[in-house]
Amino acid sequence: MKVIIKATNLDLTEPLKIYIEKKIGVLEKFLSAMDSGAVRARVEVARATHHHKQGNVYHVDVNLDLPSGVLRAEKDDVDVRAAIDAVKDKLRREIEKYKEK
């Protein structure tokens, strides 16, 4: 699975990039029946400002491009790593639903 990362309004540090690749890469084992070269994860990590919330708010959006469709999950959180973890868990559930079809 190819992981493509886009950062908006924040610096994509090497440790954060590795964290994203590790967490999102885990999803590949749930897609074992598919050709891993045909699967692509597009990850967007952004620091957003919401006028109702104080401090940094991070937005993580992942589109998992499969040969027969797209699975998508997103999460806002004050901790970027927590948002990444939540998106990974959401996508895992989406993959399970997708496989049941």
C-alpha positions in Angstrom: 0.0 0.0 0.0 1.3 3.4 -0.9 0.8 6.2 1.7 0.7 9.7 0.4 0.9 12.4 3.1 -0.1 16.1 2.7 0.4 18.6 5.5 -1.5 21.9 5.6 -0.6 24.7 8.0 1.9 22.6 9.9 5.4 21.2 9.5 5.5 17.5 8.6 8.3 16.4 10.8 10.1 13.1 10.2 8.8 11.5 13.4 5.2 12.5 12.5 5.6 11.1 9.0 6.9 7.8 10.4 4.0 7.7 12.9 1.5 8.2 10.1 3.1 5.6 7.8 3.2 3.1 10.7 -0.4 3.6 11.8 -2.0 3.8 8.4 0.3 1.0 7.0 -1.2 -1.4 9.6 -4.5 -1.3 7.7 -2.8 -3.2 4.8 -3.1 -6.5 6.8 -6.9 -6.1 6.8 -6.8 -5.8 3.0 -4.8 -9.0 2.4 -7.2 -10.3 -0.3 -6.4 -7.2 -2.5 -3.3 -6.4 -4.5 -1.4 -4.1 -2.1 0.0 -2.2 -5.1 -3.5 -1.2 -6.1 -4.3 0.3 -2.7 -3.4 3.9 -1.9 -3.9 5.9 1.2 -4.1 9.6 0.8 -3.6 11.3 4.2 -4.1 15.0 4.9 -3.0 16.4 8.2 -3.9 20.0 8.9 -3.8 22.5 11.7 -7.1 24.2 11.6 -8.3 27.1 13.6 -11.9 27.0 14.8 -13.2 30.2 16.3 -15.2 28.2 18.9 -12.1 26.2 20.2 -9.0 27.5 21.9 -5.5 26.5 20.8 -4.4 24.1 18.1 -7.0 21.9 16.5 -5.7 19.2 14.1 -7.7 17.7 11.3 -6.8 14.3 9.9 -8.5 13.1 6.7 -7.7 9.7 5.1 -9.0 8.4 1.8 -8.2 4.8 1.1 -8.4 4.2 -2.6 -9.3 0.6 -3.3 -9.7 -1.1 -6.8 -13.5 -0.9 -6.4 -14.1 2.2 -4.4 -12.9 4.7 -1.7 -13.1 4.4 2.0 -12.9 7.7 4.0 -12.5 8.7 7.6 -11.7 12.0 9.3 -11.2 13.3 12.8 -10.6 16.6 14.6 -8.6 16.6 17.8 -6.3 18.8 19.9 -3.7 16.0 19.7 -2.6 15.1 16.2 -1.5 11.6 17.1 -4.9 10.9 18.8 -6.6 12.1 15.6 -4.5 9.7 13.5 -5.2 6.8 15.9 -9.0 7.5 15.7 -8.9 7.7 11.9 -7.0 4.4 11.7 -9.7 2.7 14.0 -12.5 4.2 11.9 -10.9 2.9 8.7 -10.4 -0.5 10.2 -14.1 -0.7 10.9 -14.9 0.6 7.4 -12.7 -2.1 5.9 -14.5 -4.8 7.8 -17.9 -3.5 6.6 -16.5 -3.3 3.0 -15.3 -7.0 3.2 -18.7 -8.2 4.3 -20.3 -6.9 1.1 
